[in-house]
């Protein structure tokens, strides 16, 4: 990773930690709606010719992060009983 990538990841991690307390224990649908509004604001500010590609890259990133975050999350607390192992 480049120094710029390292800095972006540090900034991203700092943002996540700053936002996390605001979203904790809130209704999941409300959190999803808030995140959708934030994403729409982000994409609206990008050139229309770039949006589709960037949105697809973002979706892929989210999809790739889910298993890693799920492992981390449930290493610290019990997995719900009705979830597959």
C-alpha positions in Angstrom: 0.0 0.0 0.0 1.2 3.5 -0.7 1.6 6.2 1.9 -1.5 7.9 0.5 -3.5 4.6 0.8 -2.2 4.2 4.4 -3.4 7.7 5.2 -6.8 7.1 3.6 -7.2 3.9 5.6 -6.3 5.8 8.8 -8.7 8.6 8.0 -11.4 6.0 7.2 -10.8 4.2 10.5 -10.9 7.4 12.4 -14.2 8.4 10.8 -15.7 5.0 11.6 -14.7 5.3 15.2 -16.1 8.8 15.4 -19.5 7.8 13.8 -19.9 4.4 15.5 -21.3 5.8 18.9 -23.9 7.8 17.0 -25.2 4.7 15.3 -24.9 2.2 18.1 -28.2 0.8 19.4 -30.2 2.7 16.8 -32.9 1.0 14.7 -31.1 -0.8 11.8 -33.5 0.5 9.2 -32.9 4.1 10.4 -29.1 3.6 10.3 -29.4 2.1 6.8 -31.5 5.1 5.6 -28.9 7.5 7.1 -26.0 5.8 5.4 -28.0 5.7 2.1 -28.4 9.5 2.4 -24.7 10.0 3.1 -23.8 7.8 0.1 -26.2 9.6 -2.2 -24.6 12.9 -1.1 -21.2 11.5 -1.9 -22.2 10.1 -5.3 -24.2 13.3 -6.3 -20.9 15.2 -5.9 -19.1 13.0 -8.3 -19.0 13.4 -12.1 -21.9 11.4 -13.6 -19.6 9.6 -16.0 -17.7 8.1 -13.0 -20.6 7.2 -10.7 -21.6 3.8 -12.0 -18.0 2.5 -11.8 -17.4 4.0 -8.4 -20.7 2.7 -6.9 -19.8 -0.8 -8.2 -16.3 -0.6 -6.6 -17.9 0.6 -3.4 -20.4 -2.3 -3.4 -17.6 -4.7 -4.0 -15.6 -3.2 -1.1 -18.6 -3.5 1.3 -19.2 -7.1 0.2 -15.5 -8.0 0.8 -15.5 -6.3 4.2 -18.6 -8.1 5.6 -17.0 -11.5 6.3 -13.9 -9.9 7.9 -16.0 -7.6 10.1 -18.4 -10.4 11.0 -15.5 -12.6 12.2 -14.2 -9.7 14.3 -17.6 -8.8 15.7 -18.5 -12.4 16.7 -15.1 -13.1 18.2 -16.0 -10.5 20.9 -19.6 -11.6 21.5 -21.9 -14.6 20.9 -23.3 -15.1 17.5 -27.2 -15.1 17.5 -28.5 -18.6 17.9 -30.5 -18.6 14.6 -27.4 -17.6 12.5 -25.4 -20.2 10.6 -21.9 -20.9 11.9 
